[in-house]
Amino acid sequence: MTGPDATQDANQANQVNQGSNGQRSDDHSSNGAVITAPRPKPATPTKSAPPTSRWKRSTKIALAVIAVVSLLEAAAFAGTYFLDTSKFVSTSNAQVDGDKVDINAPATGSLMNWTVTNGTLVHKNQILGWIRGVGGGGQAQHSIKSPGNGTVAINNAVEGEVVSAGTELATAYNFNDIYVTARIADTDIRDVHVGKQVDISVDASPNTPVTGIVQEIQNSAAGQFTIYPSPDTTPSNPQKVDQYVPVKIEFTYSGNTPLYPGQNVTVHIHKN
């Protein structure tokens, strides 16, 4: 076909072909308007998952348990402390003690015939050795006598050494008359009374029950002082640091616990 009609048919065929291969989908309505195919909708963005917690559930539970246990321990400690302070005056500033028998050199010179060792039993006025004077010519000899009865606990002397007059050669104790000296803070001494029962814990035998009774309360306090005064005092007035009152406690029961002067103990003095 030729002429205008053939040209029109070719144009229509081209329009059909362009729509079929996806390159163009426009069409004309009967009234001449252009029909356009709808555009595809943009993809909807996906929502990201909320951030997870830094602590796992098991970790939170463990922390809660630890906190509860800590609170219970603190409550138990506070309760024990309250009960102890309400019933007892307690201190670990205490030692097994006794009346010392100090054996001293009567003069300056060489120590001769010294027969004392740790554990030696001594009696009052017993001769334990001699002091031979130092120097030329005949020197006098002085006997060393025990001033009391006891068992030697500390021996400081060596045969043949030169000692000065008054040197402590040995120390003895009467182990049948040992006791505890407890140093009680002056703020607590008002609750301590003669005759009150005492529970004693010996550091060397903590599981063995030992008991005692308050025998004597010293009238004066044994204090510790410093030569450096506080800023609000004059340099000539030393500042008190601590004050303690020595309390003598007699043993009432020790079982088979070995007791020696110098051992550390803890005492609980009954208030009522």
C-alpha positions in Angstrom: 0.0 0.0 0.0 1.2 3.4 -1.0 0.3 6.9 -0.2 -0.8 8.6 3.0 -2.6 5.5 4.2 0.5 3.3 4.0 2.5 5.8 6.0 -0.1 5.9 8.8 -0.2 2.2 9.0 3.6 2.0 9.4 3.5 4.5 12.2 0.9 2.6 14.1 3.0 -0.6 13.7 6.1 1.1 15.1 4.1 2.3 18.1 2.9 -1.2 18.8 6.4 -2.6 18.5 7.8 0.0 20.9 5.2 -0.9 23.5 5.8 -4.6 23.3 9.6 -4.5 23.9 9.2 -2.5 27.2 11.0 0.6 25.9 7.8 2.6 25.7 4.4 2.0 27.0 2.6 5.2 26.1 -0.7 5.0 24.4 -3.3 7.3 23.1 -6.8 7.4 24.1 -9.6 7.9 21.7 -9.7 11.6 22.6 -6.0 12.1 21.9 -4.7 12.0 25.6 -1.5 10.2 26.3 -1.8 7.2 28.7 1.3 6.5 30.8 2.0 3.2 32.7 2.3 3.6 36.5 5.8 3.7 37.9 6.9 1.0 40.3 6.7 1.9 44.0 10.1 2.5 45.8 11.2 -0.4 48.1 10.1 0.1 51.7 13.2 0.2 54.0 13.3 -2.6 56.5 13.3 -1.7 60.2 16.5 -2.6 62.0 16.3 -4.7 65.2 16.4 -2.8 68.5 19.9 -2.9 70.1 20.4 -5.7 72.6 21.1 -5.0 76.3 24.8 -5.0 77.3 24.1 -7.3 80.3 22.7 -10.8 79.8 19.9 -12.0 82.0 22.2 -14.5 83.8 24.7 -11.7 84.6 22.0 -9.5 86.1 20.8 -12.3 88.3 24.3 -13.0 89.5 24.9 -9.4 90.3 21.6 -9.3 92.2 22.5 -12.4 94.2 26.0 -10.9 95.1 24.3 -7.7 96.3 21.8 -9.6 98.5 24.6 -11.7 100.0 26.7 -8.7 100.8 23.8 -7.0 102.5 23.1 -10.1 104.6 26.7 -10.3 105.6 26.8 -6.7 106.6 23.6 -7.1 108.6 25.0 -10.2 110.4 28.2 -8.4 111.2 26.3 -5.5 112.6 24.1 -7.7 114.7 27.0 -9.7 116.1 28.9 -6.5 116.9 25.8 -5.1 118.7 25.3 -8.2 120.8 29.0 -8.4 121.7 29.3 -4.8 122.8 26.0 -5.0 124.7 27.1 -8.1 126.8 30.9 -7.9 126.9 33.9 -5.5 127.2 36.3 -7.1 124.7 39.9 -6.5 123.8 42.8 -8.3 122.2 45.3 -5.9 123.9 46.0 -8.6 126.6 48.7 -11.0 127.5 49.5 -13.8 129.9 51.5 -12.3 132.7 52.9 -13.0 136.1 55.0 -11.6 138.9 58.5 -11.4 137.5 61.6 -12.5 139.4 64.4 -10.3 137.9 67.9 -11.8 138.4 70.4 -8.9 138.0 74.2 -8.6 138.2 75.2 -7.3 141.7 78.4 -5.7 140.4 80.5 -5.1 137.3 82.8 -7.9 136.2 83.1 -11.3 134.5 80.2 -13.8 134.9 81.5 -17.0 136.5 79.8 -20.4 137.3 76.5 -19.4 135.7 74.2 -22.4 136.1 71.0 -20.9 134.7 69.2 -22.0 131.5 65.6 -21.6 130.3 63.3 -23.7 132.5 65.7 -23.7 135.5 63.8 -23.7 138.8 65.1 -21.1 141.2 64.4 -20.4 144.9 64.7 -17.3 147.0 68.3 -16.5 148.0 69.7 -19.4 145.9 73.2 -18.7 144.5 73.1 -18.9 140.7 76.7 -17.7 139.9 79.4 -15.2 140.7 80.7 -11.9 139.4 84.5 -11.6 139.5 85.7 -8.0 139.4 87.7 -6.7 136.4 91.2 -5.2 137.0 94.7 -6.0 138.3 95.4 -7.7 141.7 92.9 -9.7 143.7 89.3 -8.7 142.8 86.4 -9.4 145.0 83.8 -11.9 144.0 80.1 -11.2 144.3 77.4 -13.9 144.5 74.4 -13.7 142.3 71.2 -14.7 144.2 67.7 -15.2 143.1 65.3 -12.7 144.8 62.3 -15.1 144.6 60.9 -18.4 143.6 60.1 -19.3 140.0 61.0 -20.9 136.7 63.5 -19.1 134.4 61.7 -18.0 131.2 64.3 -15.7 129.8 68.1 -16.3 130.1 70.2 -13.3 128.8 73.6 -14.2 130.3 76.5 -16.2 128.9 79.3 -17.7 131.0 82.5 -15.6 131.0 81.0 -12.4 129.6 81.6 -9.0 131.2 78.5 -7.5 132.6 77.7 -4.2 134.3 76.1 -3.8 137.7 72.3 -4.0 137.4 72.3 -5.9 134.1 69.3 -8.2 133.8 70.8 -11.7 133.6 67.6 -13.7 133.7 63.8 -13.4 134.3 61.8 -16.0 136.1 58.1 -16.5 136.8 56.1 -18.4 139.3 54.0 -20.5 136.9 51.6 -21.4 139.7 50.6 -17.7 139.9 50.2 -16.5 136.4 47.3 -14.3 135.2 46.2 -12.1 132.4 46.8 -8.4 132.1 44.2 -6.8 129.9 44.5 -3.1 128.9 41.0 -1.7 128.7 40.3 1.7 127.1 39.3 4.3 129.7 36.1 4.9 127.8 35.0 1.3 128.5 36.4 0.8 132.0 33.1 1.9 133.7 31.6 -1.4 132.5 34.3 -3.6 134.1 33.8 -4.7 137.7 35.8 -6.9 140.1 34.4 -10.4 140.3 32.9 -10.5 136.8 33.4 -13.6 134.7 35.8 -13.5 131.7 36.0 -15.7 128.6 39.6 -16.0 127.4 40.8 -17.1 124.0 44.5 -18.0 123.8 46.0 -17.2 120.4 48.1 -20.4 120.5 45.0 -22.6 121.4 42.0 -20.8 120.0 39.7 -23.8 120.2 40.3 -24.6 123.9 37.9 -22.9 126.4 39.7 -20.9 129.1 37.9 -18.8 131.7 38.8 -16.3 134.4 37.6 -13.7 136.8 38.4 -10.0 137.2 40.7 -9.8 140.2 41.9 -6.2 140.2 41.4 -2.9 138.4 44.3 -0.5 138.5 43.4 2.9 139.8 45.5 4.8 137.3 45.6 4.7 133.6 48.6 3.6 131.5 48.7 6.2 128.7 50.6 6.8 125.5 51.7 10.3 124.8 53.3 12.2 122.0 55.9 14.9 122.3 54.3 16.6 119.3 51.3 18.7 120.4 48.3 19.4 118.3 48.0 22.9 116.8 45.6 24.1 119.5 48.0 23.3 122.4 51.1 24.9 123.6 54.5 23.2 122.8 55.0 22.6 126.5 51.8 20.5 126.8 52.2 17.0 125.3 49.1 15.7 123.6 47.5 12.6 124.9 47.0 9.8 122.3 45.5 6.8 124.1 44.6 5.9 127.6 44.2 2.3 129.0 43.5 0.9 132.4 45.3 -2.4 133.3 43.0 -5.1 134.5 44.3 -8.2 136.3 42.3 -11.4 135.4 42.8 -14.6 137.4 42.5 -17.9 135.6 39.6 -20.1 136.9 39.9 -22.8 134.2 42.6 -23.5 131.6 42.2 -27.3 131.1 45.4 -28.6 129.5 46.2 -25.4 127.7 49.9 -24.5 128.1 50.1 -21.0 129.4 53.3 -18.9 129.4 53.9 -15.2 130.2 54.0 -13.2 127.0 51.3 -15.2 125.2 48.7 -13.0 123.4 45.1 -13.5 124.3 41.7 -12.0 123.7 39.3 -11.4 126.6 35.6 -10.9 126.8 34.6 -9.5 130.2 31.0 -10.0 131.1 29.1 -6.8 131.9 26.3 -8.5 133.8 
